Amino acid sequence: MINDIRPVQASNLIVKFADDINLGIKVTDDSDASYMETNNIINWAETNRMKLNYKKTWEMVIRGKITRPLPAPLPMIVRKSWLKILGVTFQENPSMWDMHLDELMSEACSR
């Protein structure tokens, strides 16, 4: 796999692990940063003769106490309220860890 993908905006974060890519974008307004970065990854994959697996591609909006409306969902990408990344379960509310802790407790009790 070619390892030359870079974010469109330097303030955005692309984290690669094996054949997975995680994208972190701070959206503070109605900007189209998420669309630009998603298109960047799609174009990069096509250039390198790869295809995105949309069945394994998700979006999660992490928000705290902010009451502003959620950004529009990305086309063809399912929005989820939680994601598991490298064994850690993240939820849309950054102070919520109950799903991850429940999994850890379940694993600990089964040993």
N, C-alpha and C positions, 0 to 999 in steps of 0.2 A: 504494500500500500504506500502510495506517495504521501509524504509527511510535510507537505508544503502549504496546507490550508492555513489561512490567516483571517481574523475577523475583519469586516469592512471598517468598523470603527474601533479604534484602539481601546476604548472604554469597555468594550464587550469582551467576553471571555469564552474561548473555545478550549475545552478539555478533551483530550483524546486518550483512550485506553483500548488497546488491541483494535477491534473493528468498531468500537463505539465512539460517538462524538456527543459531548454535552455542550450546550450553548447557554451562557448566562448573559442576560441583557437586563440592564436597569431601565425600565420604561417609566418615565416621569410625566409624560404627556401623551397626546395622541400621535406620537411619532411613528413612522413606519420602520423603525430599527429592526423589529422582529421579522418583518417581511424581507428586508434587505439581507439580513444575516441568513435567513432560511434559503433565500434564492442563491446566496453565495455558496452555501453547502451543496445545493442541488446542482449548480453549475460546475462546482469543483468535482463532484462525483461523476458527472457526465464527461468532463474533460479527461478524467482518469479511468474511463470505461467501467464505471461502477453504477449500480442502481440503489437508490434508497429503498428500504423495506418499510413502506408506509404502515404496515401492520405492527411494526415495532417502533414507530415514530410517534412520540407524544409531546404534548405541551402542558406545562403546569405554571400557573401564575402564583407566585409566592407573594402574599400580602399580609401585612400586620393589621394595625388599627385604622388603616387608611380606608375611607369610605367612598373614594372616587370610583366611578364605574370601571369594570374590567375592560381591558382592550378587546377588540373583536378577535374571535378565534382565527387561527391561521387556516387557510384552505387545505383540505385533504389531511389535516393533522388533528387527531383526537385530543381534546383537552381533558386532563385528569385532575383529581383533587389530591393525588399522592403519586409518587414515583419511587421505585427502588433502584438505587444507583450503588453499585459495588457493595451490595449487602446492607446498605443503610436506607431505611424508608423515610423519605421526606414528605411532609404534608404542606398544603398550601398556606397554612398558618404557621409561621416559623417558630412559634412557641409550643406547638403541638408535637409531642413525641410518643403519644400513646400507642400508635400502631407499631412503631419500631420496638418499644419496650415490651409490648405484648408478645411480639415474635421472639425477642430475646428470652423472656420468661418461659415461653412455651418450649423453646429449644433447651433451656437449662433444666426444666422439669422432666424432659424426656430422656435425659442422660442418667 
